């Protein structure tokens, strides 16, 4: 019996050693994969297309793009959390007639929210792209910081594409179209990106605007005088409530004396007092 227990003990120890070694091996493999992916840089070519003066050049500039020397291409770099670095080589054009759509992996169709004709051009361009290629496309409504004159936007539902309202001049939500394209190109909806300085600046700007308009805060800060008056009124009321029972008691005692005590009783009491004084 002892021999069987010894053999079982050695088997359990061997299994634990193998499991421990396998866990170490898996951890090493994961580190190697992460190291390889972090040094792999995936490149995709993106075409930014739209009417004139819609912000085609301002959009890549707002995401810290770098203009290539002797070229019209912009480079936009993104860092993902698990899939390494991602680079977009962007080119912008307002005339799609001389562009070979097959050379690009994704498209950004941009229009101006203050120009209705640019929205009509974006719808036309989107329709042409759909008929020619089957590649990721996003719609971008630029100049969201200005009063809009374009109403009834239905292109996103009509063509079943993502629509993003941005302000390239104010650097507001400019990352979202490119991140959406990256998820569609890689075919990974759960693709996560590392935080960048542009997003932090936007968040800081939003916080400043929230702090700069403290309408509700002013109303709250102006109310402490009323609670003080309320406290004073509360502190002053117990005296009145305390005096009220005593007055009622005196009235009850007086009424009971006048009702139940005979008239001769006060005279007897007065005589007794005189006798004690004498």
N, C-alpha and C positions, 0 to 999 in steps of 0.2 A: 504493500500500500504506500509506504514511504517513497519507494522508487517511482511510482506513478505520479505522486505529487511533485517530486523533483523534476521529472520530465515535463510536467504541465507548467511548472514554474519557469523553466528554461524557455519553453515555447512562448509564454506570455512576454517574457523579457525580450526575446527576439522580435516578436511582433511590435512591441513598443519601440524598439530601436529602429525597425524598418519604417514605422509610421513617422517617427521623429526625423529620420533622414529624408523621407519623402517630402515632409513639410519644408525642410531646409532647401531641398532641391526645387520645390515649387516656388519658394520665395526668391531663390536665385534666378530662376527662369523669368519670373515677373519683373525683377529688377532689370534684367537684360532687355526684355521687351520694351519696358518703359524707357530705358536709355536709348535704344535704337529708334523708337518712335519720336523721342524728343529731338533727335538729330536728323530726322527725315523731314523734308520740306515738300509739301504737295503744292503744286502750282496749277492754277486754273485761269483761263482767259475769260474776262468779263467785258461785255460791250455795254456802255452807257449811252443810251440813245434817246433823243427827244428834240423838241423844237429849240429854236435859238432863245437864249437868255432864260433858260429854265433852271440853270444851276448845274449843268453837266460837269463843268470844270471845278466848281466850288465843292461839289460832293466828294470827290476823292481827296481834295485838299483838306477837307474837314476831318478826315479819318487819318491824318498824318501820312498821306501818300507821298511817294518820291517820284519825281519826273525823271525818266531816263534821258541821258544825254543823246542828242541827235535823234530823238524819237518822240512820238506823241503818246507813248504808253506811260501809265502810272502804276506804281507798285504799292500794294496795300498788304501789310503783313498782319496776321492774327496768330495768337498763341492759344491752342486748345489744351485742355487739362489732361486728355488721355490719348489724343491722336496726333501729337506733334505740332509742328508749325504749318500754317496754311498761308499761301501767298496768292493774291489776286493780281493779275496783270490786266489793268483796266485801260480801255480805249474809249474815247467819247466821239460821237458823231451826230450830226443833225440831218444827214442825207444817207439813208440806208440803201440807196440804189447801187452804190459802188462798194458795198461791204459783202463779204462772203460769210454768211451766218454760220457755216459749218466749221469755221476756224475758232469759234468761241464755245465755251462750256456753259455760259449763263448770260442772262440779259437783264439790265436795269432800264426799264422804260420810265422816264421821268417827265413830269409836266408841272406847270406853274399854276398854283391855286388862285392867282390873280389874273389869269389869262385863260379864257374859255377856249380859245382856238388851240392852245397847247394841249388841252385835255382831249379835244377832238383828234388832234394829230397822234396822241398817245393811243387812243382807241384804234386808229387806223394802223399804226405800227404794230400794235399787239395782234391785230387780226392777220397782218401779213406774216408775222413770226409764227403764229399758230399754223398757218397753212404751209409753211416751208420747213420748219424744224420742230422737233419734239425735245426741248431742253428747258431747264428751269428758267422761269421769268418772274420778276417781281415788278409791281407798280409803285412808283414813288411820287407822292404829292409834296412838292417842295414849297418853300416860303409860307410855312404854317404860322409864322410869327406876324404875318400881315393880314389885314382884313380880306377874307376870301370872297371871290366873285364867282367861283365855280360851285354850282349846287347840283344836287341830283347825281352824285357819282355812283355809277352802277357797274363800271367796267370790271371791278374785282369779282362781283357775283356773276356777271355775264361770262367772263372768261375763266372763272374759278382760279384766280391767282391771288397772291397776298398783296395787300395794299398798305403802305406805310406813309404816315403823315410826318414830315420832318421839316427842319429848318437848317439848311446847310450853312447859312450865314451865322446863326446863333449856335451852331454845333449841337443841335437838339435831335436826338434819336437817329443820328446818322449811321450808327453801327448796325441797326436792326436789319436793313435790307441786305447788307453783305452777309450777316450771320445767317439769315434765312436762306440765301443762295448757297452758302457753304453746306448747310444741313441737307439741302436738296441735291447738290452735286455729289456729296459723299454718300448720300442716301442713309443718313443717320440722324433722325429727328431729335435724338437725345444728346447731340453734340454740345459740349460745354466749352465755354471760352473763359480765359483768364481775364481778370479785371484790368482795364487799361486806364491811363490818365484821363482820357477824354470822358469816359463814363463818370469818373470821380468829379471832374469839373462840372459836368451837367448836374449831378446830384447836389453838389455844393451850390450851384446857381439856383436850383429849385428850392433848396433850404433858405437861401437868402431872400428869394421872393416871398416865401411863406412868412419869414420873420418881418419883412418890410411892410406887410399889410396886416397888423395885429388888431383888426376890428373887434373880434371876439375877446381878445385879451384886454383891450381897453375897457370894454364893458365889465369884464370880471374884476379888473383892478380898481374900477371906480366904485365898487359896491361895498368895500369894507366899512364905510361910515354907517351904512344902514344896519349891519349887525351890531355895531356898538350901541346905536339907539335902541335896537331891540333888546340888548342885554340890560340897558338901563331901565327900559320899561318893565322888563321881567323882574329886575331887582326891586323896583319900586312898587310892584303890585302886591307882594306878600304883606306889606304893612296894612294895606287896605283890607285885604282878606283876613288879616289877623284882627283888625279892629272891628270888623263886621260881626264876628261871633260874640265878642264882649258886649257890644251894643245890644245885640239880640238877647244875650243872657240877662242884661240889666232890665230890658223891657219885660222879659218873661218873669223875672223876680218881682219887679214892681207890680206887674199885673196879678201875679199870684198873691202878693201881700195885700193888694187892694181888694182882691176877690175873696180870699179865704181867711184873713185875720180880722177879728172884730175890732171896733173902734176904740174899746176901752183898753186894749192891750198896750198901745203906746203910752197911755197915761200911767199904767202900772210900771212900765219900764222906766219912765222918767222919775217916779217916786223912788224906785230902788236905787237909781243912780244918785239921787240927792242924799239918800240915807248913807250910802257908802262914802260920799264926800264928807258928810258931817262926822 
